[in-house]
Amino acid sequence: MKLTIRQIAEIAGVSVTTVSQILNHKGGRFSTETRQRVLEIVEKYQYKPDFFASNLVTRQFQNN
């Protein structure tokens, strides 16, 4: 089963924004424990970003 950022956030007990920022290396303001918990889940479930979905969202915001 392929996990989404939303599912990772739910498992880790954090927000989607937190997961996104940690995965994009912008998570400096989060505790080491939070970063470690998110990254362990990412590794455990072998999360890979869906670049197609990401591109759709990015283009949607750029076109508005």
Phi and psi in degrees as a GROMACS rama.xvg file:
@    title "Ramachandran Plot"
@    xaxis  label "Phi"
@    yaxis  label "Psi"
@TYPE xy
-88.6171  125.768  LYS-2
-84.5956  151.435  LEU-3
-105.524  166.796  THR-4
-59.3865  -37.7492  ILE-5
-60.7955  -42.08  ARG-6
-69.0052  -38.5942  GLN-7
-61.2873  -44.3075  ILE-8
-60.1889  -42.6164  ALA-9
-63.342  -45.8878  GLU-10
-63.3431  -41.3655  ILE-11
-79.2768  -16.2912  ALA-12
74.8685  33.6254  GLY-13
-130.226  176.85  VAL-14
-82.0963  161.764  SER-15
-61.224  -38.7262  VAL-16
-60.8458  -41.9324  THR-17
-60.2925  -47.9975  THR-18
-60.6352  -46.6877  VAL-19
-59.2371  -45.9397  SER-20
-66.5061  -37.934  GLN-21
-65.8871  -43.2918  ILE-22
-68.1048  -26.2274  LEU-23
-96.9804  17.3522  ASN-24
57.7597  35.6359  HIS-25
-119.732  24.1919  LYS-26
-98.7145  29.1093  GLY-27
-62.2798  -23.7502  GLY-28
-86.202  -4.74734  ARG-29
-93.2037  152.843  PHE-30
-64.994  157.069  SER-31
-59.165  -38.4308  THR-32
-61.8434  -44.29  GLU-33
-64.6788  -47.4946  THR-34
-59.0133  -44.8792  ARG-35
-63.6031  -42.6861  GLN-36
-61.391  -45.789  ARG-37
-64.0082  -46.6185  VAL-38
-66.9561  -32.0976  LEU-39
-65.9681  -40.7618  GLU-40
-65.5439  -43.248  ILE-41
-57.5352  -44.7342  VAL-42
-70.2457  -43.9432  GLU-43
-58.1486  -43.5151  LYS-44
-96.3102  5.83109  TYR-45
51.0978  50.1545  GLN-46
-64.623  132.229  TYR-47
-127.74  130.578  LYS-48
-62.2408  144.165  PRO-49
-91.1585  98.6605  ASP-50
-65.1346  -30.1174  PHE-51
-64.4493  -48.9262  PHE-52
-64.1881  -41.057  ALA-53
-60.9908  -42.4883  SER-54
-64.8304  -38.6943  ASN-55
-61.8893  -44.5397  LEU-56
-65.8077  -45.4101  VAL-57
-61.0935  -45.2146  THR-58
-65.0186  -36.6328  ARG-59
-61.5269  -43.767  GLN-60
-71.8566  -33.1906  PHE-61
-72.0274  -28.1201  GLN-62
-83.2005  -11.1954  ASN-63
